[in-house]
Amino acid sequence: MNKLFVDYLDPKIPIEQRLYSTFKKMEIPSDQQNSILAFLDPIKVKDEATYKHSIRVGILASCIAHFMRLDEKALLYSGLLHDIGKTQTQLSTLQKTENWTPADTEEIKNHVLDGYRMIRGYFDFSAEVILWHHRFQIDGYPKKLPTPLHEYSEGSKVMIALYGRILSLADHFDASHRINSKFGPLTGEEIKEKMLKFNPDQKALIERLYKVQIFTTKTY
């Protein structure tokens, strides 16, 4: 398979080694590790690029959570699982890098609700969070959210939306390193400009994330 992403992490360290190190650092119980990996395995088999993207987004989102003094585990899980609905997406659409059509766009949108349905009942809070990770972009989706899985407090509802916003930033940053006919490959500085342009409500946070090197302009 041709390379689909520009590396911003040192490629000498395997992505799964990074994941296991994160599990260990955060003291994730072995049963939860196994459940997460069981959900990730089908996407690993179907499309390794999406699998690695999911791991990077999970780790990145947990780092943002640590920086903001939020729940690292909640954002790790949400990031790792945010794209598992793409197991239901046609491989030809999933791996397409040019000649994108409106039909492709509509098909790819299904992955959010598909992923939500896959993990609800197992990781309910993460299921609620991943519903938000494409809602902050231009023409965001899904337009209508499902009825909440539980009677959440107002505070919990606010946190779900906040975590969804953080997840969207981690996803956008990593996805901006994807090589395609429309944008790339982009330099690290071009990606930073893109992050600031398309997330005007989060400029201050984005600048801080670059300053503490959670986001980076470095590429390999």
Secondary structure, DSSP 8 states (H G I E B T S, - for coil): ----B---S-TTS-HHHHHHHHHHHTT--HHHHHHHHHHHHHHHHH-HHHHHHHHHHHHHHHHHHHHHTS-HHHHHHHHHHTTGGGGGS-HHHHT--SS--HHHHHHHHHHHHHHHHHHTTTSHHHHHHHTTTTTTSTT-S-SS----SS---HHHHHHHHHHHHHHHHHHHHHHTTB--TTT-S--HHHHHHHHHHH-GGGHHHHHHHHHTTSS-----
